[in-house]
Amino acid sequence: MDHPHARQLLGFYRSCYLADSRDLDLDNLSKLPANRWAWLDGREELASGGLPLLPLAAELGRSLAEAQALYQRELQLVYGVLPICGRLQLETGAAQTICGPLFYYEASLQATADGQSQMLAIDLQRAHGNWRLLRRLYDESGNASLDDLPLPTGMLDAASLGQLLAWVERNTQVGEVSEAAGFPLLAEADTLAKAQRRRSLSLQSGAFVALVPRGSGSRGIAHELQLLQDAERLSPALLQLLGERPPMQTAGSASTPQRLPAQLSAAQCQALANAARHPLSQISGPPGTGKSYSLAALALDRYLQGESVLLVSRSAQAVQVIAHKLREDFGLRDGVLEGDGQSLRQVLRERLERLLQGEFEWVSEQAEERQRSELQVLTQAEQRLSVDFRQRCEQAVRWSRLLLRAERGSLAFWQRWLQVPWVRKRIGTSVRPWALLDELRDCQRRRQQLSREHLNSHRALNLKRLLVSDRALFVRYNQAIRARSSQRQLALFEDIDPARLLAAFPIWVVTLDELHRLLPLRPQLFDVMVMDEATQCDIASALPAFQRCKRAVVTGDARQLRHISFLSRVRETQLLQRAGLQAEEREAWSYRDNSVLDLVGLQLASQEAVVFLDEHFRSRPALIRFSNELFYDQRLRVMKERPGFDACDSLQLLRIEGQRGRNGANEAEVERVLELIAAHLAEYRGSPLKPSIGVLSPFRDQVEHIRARIGETLPLEQLREFRLLVDTPYGFQGEERDLMILSFAIDRASSQAAAYLNRADLFNVAITRARERQVLLFSGDERQLPATHLLRRYLEYLEKPGAVWQPGATDAARQSLCEALQAQGVSVWNHYPLAGQLLDLFCRRGDKCLAIDLIGFPGEGEGFLELERYLVLTRAGLETLPLSYGLWREAPEQALQAVLARL
């Protein structure tokens, strides 16, 4: 096989992945808190296929739902059957209690219509072996392997049960299996308790529901990594990621941002162009810079070029946000497949069924062509108006200069008597620059609205054409996705042309852990793969996604948290050498220390393939200022900057007389957290608006304590209404909330704990999650910390006044304009900094704001803003009015009314 070094790396990453993975710990259910699990009684109805939804006892359902709301990232709901119970003799002579299922299902809760009870649901086709326990009980003297465990692929009937019992009796240390033969009749809790006390192991007829700590790793990913090592062909994106020079690859069609229902920044347009051009490209997205919006625009741009897009992330939340933006912000009603493994399969089945039944929007070729033509006309009109606006501004500058020279007496005789009167007459009759700008904005608005409509017409017409030409293909795929046997599913997949399938479903949104369940591992299956939050993804998990694409785009922020690995450097070096690589290569290819973003950064062909998003939309200025200055060298343009906002309470420090207990919790801060949440709930109780709440502490013990107290005092409905999230910085990366409460949970004697806070990535994530307001709870004395400690620098920074606005020099003409506006009740700021630029005038009357671009005014107001600058301000939510000196001099009342009309 070719590319031997790349294949050695694939073997190395697979070994690291296996060594670093942790299966669910389901060895002993009795170790779990009593309110997070329960045996079921009577007759088993879910795994045996009796019922699709199982009603839970009201108290059990309520406690599970509340715990799941508080521990959504840490805990996983499972439904287990056929528990193995008893005591396992260890090599040391001691005995260990065992009580864990032979296999389990990932489960979900569904509230009843009245909201008073919960129903339990599982996917019968998704049984998981309890591999951690089975590895301990496996009898290696036999010929079978763990992979031979006959897991059911549908309901657990008598035949499937018989195969399981025979396999367990033949291949494990479980001595007694006959008691499980009574399934689906379930043993009573007392019977199961007695079985746990026996000296031998037995398989019981039991079923339970439990919230258990999530594992890490996936047998599916490990299997695909093995397939990659043996693959005949590796994709260009994967080869470049592994340091190889890929064969010459044809670039995708050029990007067309003007066809999107959006007004993108220059950086976003560059990201779209890179996705079409480079096998590997990178988008650096600091907090709140519209990264998800950019990725949605990128996916849509590639779709409009006839390409397929795979959107993946380690985090389900990250990809769900992108899918939401495709639907809500860009208006793509159909064409995006999203969900976790269970719901996405269900969505796909339903979509296929509807397509085959003819349930989709019917659009004629003529209607779609008409929309396309109208869109082209509007695009050309937009380009023409952009040119006209620039020419009109240049003309205004020339005329204003002439009038200024006339006032100073520096014109020739013929200019004074011929040219100046002509210019004054033209100023009175020429089209106003703001009229051109208004026409341009209206054209952009109509173009974006038509673009949204055309997106869906284009989609519907493509579906119609595909069903006319390839209906049999969709029938086969419908059979494949419904196949209960994985072997039959793979066989059906082999007969399907993926290009035709992806033409019907062009944008897939899925987590890395679920990818192998939904799509075959074929090189270059998708045109483009987009990976979000790449700093949080380990390299091994991402490799199958890179194999499935021609070109890859990764996004993340090197100054935020990266993935956590428990693999030691010594063990990693051993695995590296075992794969045939040199120990000196560990730093370059480290699985432990490098994220996917790090590796991509090392392998990019040129700096042109990197884009930095610099427009910060999330937070009020005070909330992002410290991070922008310390971590991003003032490169972020804060789009919410407005005069007077520094005086508001968006950032508040509360000094608490609290102490950090031996249990790691600060009780006084916990109490203040509860008070702040209660006050927030009371303030918005009767409001249709429910501003979201986040509570963050760097320390797990404090987080657990806060969660426990919230669970005791707040009803589940309110937790959901206000999207309450309580977590560490690791749980908050990629999240944002309107109100953030930070509990640092240290005191004056917590120097060792405080050292943990002095990590740039962790601290940056912690302080940049708030949109509107952030409250800091601090019980220590920052003066006891080293001068360079991040927490000390942050708290001292809060005490400093913000940057003082300097009004700059004001000429007589500008001054007269300001005075005229102030006489009308308008507050005016000269030379105000906003969104990375210096505005000539910032005006506010009531709650309305306006920027004025002075054209041809003496001094610093002589030039004019480029159209791109106007668009930047539009994205910042600020309208801009171009006003020439000539017009202010010749028709001041008309100019003044134009300003006031916008305020």
Secondary structure, DSSP 8 states (H G I E B T S, - for coil): ---HHHHHHHHHHHHHHHHH-B----SBGGGS-GGGEEE--SB--TTTTS-SSEE--HHHHHHHHHHHHHSTTTEEEEEEEEEEEEEEE-TTS-EEEEEEEEEEEEEEEEE-TTSS-EEEEEEEEEEEE-HHHHHHHB-TTSS--GGG----SS---HHHHHHHHHHHHHHBS--B-GGGGGTTB---HHHHHHHHHSSS-EE---EEEEEEE--B--HHHHHHHHHHHH-S---HHHHHHTT-------------GGGSSS---HHHHHHHHHHHH-SEEEEE--TTS-HHHHHHHHHHHHHHTT--EEEEES-HHHHHHHHHHHHHTS---SSEEES-HHHHHHHHHHHHHHHHTT-S----HHHHHHHHHHHHHHHHHHHHHHHHHHHHHHHHHHHHHHHHHHHTT-S-HHIIIIIHHHHHHHHHHS--HHHHHHHHHHHHHHHHHHHHHHHHHHHHHHHHHHHHHHHHHHHHHHHHHH-SSHHHHHHHHHTS-HHHHHHHS-EEEEEGGGHHHHS---TT-EEEEEEESGGGS-HHHHHHHHHTEEEEEEEE-TTS--------HHHHHHHHHHTT--GGGHHHH-TTT--HHHHHHHH-S-GGGEEE--EE-SS-HHHHHHHHHHHSTT--EETT--TTGGGSSSEEEEE----B-TTS-BHHHHHHHHHHHHHHHHHTTT-S----EEEE-SSHHHHHHHHHHHHHHS-HHHHHHTT-EEE-HHHHTT--EEEEEEE----TT-HHHHHHT--HHHHHHHTS-EEEEEEEEE-S-GGGS-TT-HHHHHHHHHHS-----------HHHHHHHHHHHTTT-EEEEEEEETTEEEEEEEEETTEEEEEEEES-SGGGSS---HHHHHHHHHTT--EEEEEHHHHHH-HHHHHHHHHHT-
